[in-house]
Structure formats: structure tokens, C-alpha cells
Amino acid sequence: MTTLVIDHDVCAVELSFSEEAMHVSLDDGRAISIPLAWYPRLYHGTQSERMHFELIGDGEGIHWPELDEDISVAGLIAGKRSAESASSLARWLEKRRGGVV
């Protein structure tokens, strides 16, 4: 049996968004699309907030300062959804609406 060996971490080089998904171009030539529903903070964010991101660690991760969201490219490739609890998301949404947390 042959095992795949990756000589470097795959990194994001570009992001875009459609109504329902985040599209990530990778430095190895692949492009992946991830449903926004997998990441509720991105889903509930505005298009402007989604587009205000920073590639961190030379593209190994993505940070959205206005949404307080960080996602690793390795997690995206592995198909991992947000692990945020429902109660944490509810507090975040309430804070966004200007409510008391």
C-alpha cells in the first residue's frame, strides 16, 4: 500500500464567497468550496465582514477580525465543520444584535 506524503502544508492564496459558500484557492492549484452553513459566524456575517479576512501563517489559516473567527486550511481540507457550541453562537449573535450577554 502506498501512503501519500505531502512535502509542505497546503496554504490558502485567495478567497471568494458566493451566496451559499466560501471558495478557497490553494497554493497547490486546487480550489475547494465549503458551505457557509458549516461556519455559522461566516453565515451570519455580512459580505463586507466576510471579505475582511487575513491569511495567517503564510496562508495556513484564515482570520476574520470582525467575526472573531479563525479557520485552518487543514481543517477545511479535512472537511471539519465549526465546533462552536450552540450556546456560544447564541451569545455571539445576541452581542451582535446589541443585547446584553
MARPAPA-524997 format. One record per residue (C-alpha): residue in three letters; z, y, x. Coordinates in Angstrom, 1 decimal. Layout:
% residues N
DOLUM   res       zz       yy       xx
DOLUM   ALA        Z        Y        X
...
***
This chain:
% residues 101
DOLUM   res       zz       yy       xx
DOLUM   MET      0.0      0.0      0.0
DOLUM   THR     -0.9      3.4      1.3
DOLUM   THR      1.5      6.4      1.0
DOLUM   LEU      0.3      9.9      0.6
DOLUM   VAL      1.7     12.2      3.3
DOLUM   ILE      1.5     16.0      2.9
DOLUM   ASP      1.5     17.9      6.2
DOLUM   HIS      2.7     21.1      4.6
DOLUM   ASP      4.4     22.4      1.5
DOLUM   VAL      1.8     23.4     -1.1
DOLUM   CYS      2.1     27.1     -1.9
DOLUM   ALA      1.0     29.4     -4.8
DOLUM   VAL     -1.6     32.0     -3.9
DOLUM   GLU     -2.4     33.5     -7.3
DOLUM   LEU     -1.0     33.6    -10.8
DOLUM   SER     -2.5     34.5    -14.2
DOLUM   PHE     -1.5     34.0    -17.8
DOLUM   SER     -3.2     33.1    -21.0
DOLUM   GLU     -1.5     33.4    -24.4
DOLUM   GLU      0.0     29.9    -24.1
DOLUM   ALA      0.0     29.0    -20.3
DOLUM   MET      0.7     30.1    -16.8
DOLUM   HIS     -2.2     29.3    -14.3
DOLUM   VAL     -1.3     28.9    -10.7
DOLUM   SER     -3.9     28.7     -7.9
DOLUM   LEU     -2.6     26.7     -4.9
DOLUM   ASP     -3.4     27.1     -1.2
DOLUM   ASP     -4.9     23.6     -1.1
DOLUM   GLY     -7.6     24.5     -3.6
DOLUM   ARG     -6.0     23.1     -6.7
DOLUM   ALA     -5.2     25.0     -9.8
DOLUM   ILE     -2.6     24.0    -12.3
DOLUM   SER     -1.8     25.2    -15.8
DOLUM   ILE      1.7     25.0    -17.3
DOLUM   PRO      2.7     25.6    -20.9
DOLUM   LEU      4.8     28.8    -21.3
DOLUM   ALA      6.9     26.9    -23.7
DOLUM   TRP      8.2     24.9    -20.7
DOLUM   TYR      9.8     28.1    -19.4
DOLUM   PRO     11.4     30.0    -22.3
DOLUM   ARG     12.1     33.1    -20.3
DOLUM   LEU      8.4     33.4    -19.4
DOLUM   TYR      7.5     32.6    -23.0
DOLUM   HIS      9.8     35.3    -24.4
DOLUM   GLY      8.7     37.8    -21.8
DOLUM   THR      6.0     40.4    -22.2
DOLUM   GLN      2.7     40.1    -20.5
DOLUM   SER      3.8     43.0    -18.3
DOLUM   GLU      7.1     41.2    -17.3
DOLUM   ARG      5.2     38.0    -16.6
DOLUM   MET      2.7     39.8    -14.3
DOLUM   HIS      5.6     41.4    -12.4
DOLUM   PHE      6.3     38.5    -10.1
DOLUM   GLU      6.9     37.9     -6.4
DOLUM   LEU      5.8     35.0     -4.3
DOLUM   ILE      8.8     33.9     -2.3
DOLUM   GLY      9.0     31.8      0.8
DOLUM   ASP      5.3     32.3      1.5
DOLUM   GLY      4.4     31.1     -2.0
DOLUM   GLU      6.8     28.1     -2.2
DOLUM   GLY      8.4     29.8     -5.2
DOLUM   ILE      7.8     32.5     -7.8
DOLUM   HIS     10.4     35.1     -8.8
DOLUM   TRP     10.3     37.3    -11.9
DOLUM   PRO     12.9     40.1    -11.4
DOLUM   GLU     12.7     41.5    -14.9
DOLUM   LEU     13.1     38.0    -16.5
DOLUM   ASP     15.7     36.7    -13.9
DOLUM   GLU     13.5     33.6    -13.5
DOLUM   ASP     12.7     31.6    -10.3
DOLUM   ILE     10.4     28.6    -10.3
DOLUM   SER      9.5     26.4     -7.3
DOLUM   VAL      5.9     25.3     -6.8
DOLUM   ALA      7.1     21.8     -6.0
DOLUM   GLY      8.8     21.8     -9.4
DOLUM   LEU      5.6     22.9    -11.1
DOLUM   ILE      3.6     20.2     -9.4
DOLUM   ALA      6.2     17.6    -10.3
DOLUM   GLY      6.0     18.7    -14.0
DOLUM   LYS      9.6     19.8    -14.2
DOLUM   ARG     10.4     22.0    -17.2
DOLUM   SER     13.1     24.7    -17.2
DOLUM   ALA     16.6     23.1    -17.1
DOLUM   GLU     18.2     26.2    -18.6
DOLUM   SER     20.7     25.2    -21.4
DOLUM   ALA     20.2     26.4    -25.0
DOLUM   SER     23.4     28.4    -24.8
DOLUM   SER     22.4     30.2    -21.6
DOLUM   LEU     19.0     31.0    -23.1
DOLUM   ALA     20.6     32.3    -26.3
DOLUM   ARG     22.9     34.6    -24.2
DOLUM   TRP     19.9     35.9    -22.3
DOLUM   LEU     17.9     36.5    -25.5
DOLUM   GLU     20.9     38.4    -27.1
DOLUM   LYS     21.3     40.5    -24.0
DOLUM   ARG     17.5     41.4    -24.1
DOLUM   ARG     17.9     42.5    -27.7
DOLUM   GLY     20.7     44.8    -26.6
DOLUM   GLY     23.5     42.7    -28.1
DOLUM   VAL     26.9     42.1    -26.7
DOLUM   VAL     27.1     38.9    -24.6
***
